[in-house]
Amino acid sequence: MLDLTPEQLLTTTRAVRRRLDVDRPVDRETIRHCLSIATQAPTSVNLQNWHFVVVTDATVRAGVAEWYRRAWQDYSSTPLDEDPPGEASGAASSRHLARIMPHVPVLLIPCIEGRPEGQASGELAALYGSVVQASWSFQLAARAHGLGSVFTTYHLDYEREVAKLLGIPYDAVTQVALLPVAHTTGGDFRPARRRPLDDVVHWDGW
Ligand SMILES: Cc1cc2nc3c(=O)[nH]c(=O)nc-3n(C[C@H](O)[C@H](O)[C@H](O)COP(=O)(O)O)c2cc1C
């Protein structure tokens, strides 16, 4: 366990891409432990209708990563293997993740029972809210154990294909993200620069 205060943990859990150590295996028990912490998160009506697909098999990981890469490429005009001159650091980091995705030791896919299609906004909030909070708890717990991760959604453009690959019942279960998880190279993550709080906080009305 890293020696972090609760506030340090909450303010330094970053989207880790470049510092995912793809050469160091991740212990299955650590993932189970972090998931047991994650499932202390709330769900609508306490349904606990979440599921977590943990992909560790190298061939299956490569298959999932291929769909992620394809979705990533759909949004980029530069081939994945090329380094466009002057690419912004965020974009380069995103490119790096797409490149290493097949080699990341654990790919975690949080899912929720139900489908979003045709649901009202309140139902959608309950659907996604019932697994996104647990996903973030997982990321926090993982960070506390020296693991890095990043919440990604690109692959959802090919959700049906990934469901088929993993045997997820697409008609009844929604994938909400793909979290690559690995040990990090170094642990010194810092708080991020964010929009000024007063731009986004509204007391007693908008
Ligand atoms: C809903 C959501 C979807 C995201 N999708 C992706 C993604 O597909 N690929 C990726 O590399 N990062 C993705 N991210 C990570 C964000 O880019 C990242 O969290 C953001 O830039 C802030 O960085 P920080 O978490 O280190 O503060 C996603 C984050 C969220 C919350």
The ligand as a Gaussian input file, in Angstrom:
#p B3LYP/6-31G(d) Opt

LIG

0 1
 C      -16.052000       9.306000     -19.519000
 C      -14.572000       9.303000     -19.824000
 C      -14.134000       8.743000     -21.013000
 C      -12.771000       8.689000     -21.310000
 N      -12.351000       8.048000     -22.451000
 C      -11.015000       7.921000     -22.705000
 C      -10.545000       7.153000     -23.811000
 O      -11.330000       6.540000     -24.564000
 N       -9.200000       7.078000     -24.018000
 C       -8.295000       7.696000     -23.181000
 O       -7.089000       7.581000     -23.424000
 N       -8.715000       8.420000     -22.097000
 C      -10.045000       8.536000     -21.839000
 N      -10.478000       9.222000     -20.713000
 C       -9.489000       9.828000     -19.789000
 C       -9.516000      11.371000     -19.810000
 O       -8.936000      11.828000     -21.017000
 C       -8.749000      11.920000     -18.581000
 O       -9.350000      11.448000     -17.420000
 C       -8.715000      13.427000     -18.592000
 O       -7.895000      13.870000     -19.649000
 C       -8.203000      14.035000     -17.295000
 O       -6.954000      13.496000     -16.945000
 P       -6.710000      13.059000     -15.409000
 O       -7.699000      11.948000     -15.138000
 O       -5.299000      12.560000     -15.341000
 O       -6.950000      14.241000     -14.553000
 C      -11.829000       9.256000     -20.405000
 C      -12.288000       9.810000     -19.185000
 C      -13.636000       9.811000     -18.890000
 C      -14.092000      10.380000     -17.546000

